């Protein structure tokens, strides 16, 4: 189909083909006058037709292909033949440039005005394809990165701060929204939100400025050759966070809120003096995304049931452990979301308060003025709480108060920076908590990590190496998990050539029993570890990750990266040789 200019009444066609009834069409048309949505979108929102069913019907009637953008191999050069402004305005994306025409995906191919404009803007004839609007918007965010805008704005800013034209008051004026530094920061934040970055790093080096974004737990780097803009960027960010702009010798911490593409972003900023200037790291917290419930955190059903039972305990302490960025806070907030009702008094002590929750009393610690975790906890116990959340157990005093609170009728949630669930309990003993306190108060420990999902668009099967196969055989004997077919991502434009898109949690839940409590009271770490491994339902992190690899959700390399299982490659080579020679393994 070269043009959609034939008169098609899609509603009538849907009725004629018994996809919807006449009454449903009339109701959708009536509602359309109020909402001003397209008829197809209105029918979908009313539940009269599934989106996929509607798109297939539309493609069939127009005799054009239906393209699944989630599994389409894009050439970014083809996509950029149409500017981002026009792509978003006309809800379209260039899929492919052919010798005599462009194949363009549109979410509404019946929009004649949009088609005419596309035909005018593109230098070749336009052939249409039908695409899902939700997939289209996500594709536009991925394809139209802000890197070129960032480079051009950086050049403009560099010219503005040349020695003969440098004007500090002009560059730091908070109301000068058109200043290059403001537009550069705006582009930086927009690009970070588009790709789902959790952190932005601004790092001055000797001859370049590095701007890095952490996407799915891995940093992606963009290098700028002019280092002079670094000081101006840091200056503006300090003003936004209300920090001391004259202090460049000491680290500083602050926060501010911005709105980016209708997302309310809470930015936590940290500065650090380095050899070539101040390094800045910004943690981005999307407040508009809301709290993720436990049922959406990626917990397997059997583990979710056990965790829900644990958080309903009347007293005791539940620890969530893992390194920075492993999703501990998300899990804890998900638990609070389920526990939050009018019958319970909940108090949290955090550094900092990351998400605002209704009905919950949230306290921000401030060590500089003496408002520490331990001091706030003592006051909290006089506030008659039912549930306490301690952002992190960092020292003996905080741990001791939390343990005693758990023994006196309160349920306590907290985090600890340890590698796994078993080592967490012994870590409490190491920092000075009495074994009888830990053994009595602890109800459970949840250790977690985040592994990257294989990109759906470029996933493919692969054969493991000899070393990997030996490791898989060993783990199959331990867990009974057979990884018959392994997958990985080849890399494509959709995943920024990483082979991964999104993350999912792996978990290790340890529920305390009498045997483990007795070992803790005796301070017997070896017996505690053995008792923990024998406990009902215990499954180590590596097995949780291996399950996802066997299901094709993540790759074996990601399992090794997160659980550090292939550190000793020489040992695995020896094991492979022994197996090949038929020798008995110890």
Secondary structure, DSSP 8 states (H G I E B T S, - for coil): -----S---HHHHHHHTTSS-HHHHHHHHHHHHHH---HHHHHHHTTSS-HHHHHHHHHHHHT-EE--GGG----HHHHTTS-HHHHHHTTEEEEEE-SSEEEEEES-TT-HHHHHHHHHHSSSEEEEEE--HHHHHHHHHHHS-SHHHHHHHHHHHHHHTSTTT--HHHHT-TT-TTSHHHHHHHHHHHHHHHHT-SEEEEEE-SS-EEEEEEETTEEEEEEES--THHHHHHHHHHHHTT--TT--SS-EEEEEEEEETTEEEEEEEEEEEETTEEEEEEEEEEGGG----GGGTT--HHHHHHHHHHHT-SSEEEEEE-STTSSHHHHHHHHHHHH-STT--EEEEESS--S--TT-EEEE-BGGGTB-HHHHHHHHHTT--SEEEES---SHHHHHHHHHHHHTT-EEEEEE--SSHHHHHHHHHHTT--HHHHHHHEEEEEEEEEEEEE-TTTEEEE---HHHHHHHHHHHHHH-----SEEEE---GGGTTSSEEEEEEEEEEEE--HHHHHHHHTT-HHHHHHHHHHSTT---HHHHHHHHHHTTSS-HHHHHHHH---S-HHHHHHHHHHHHTT----
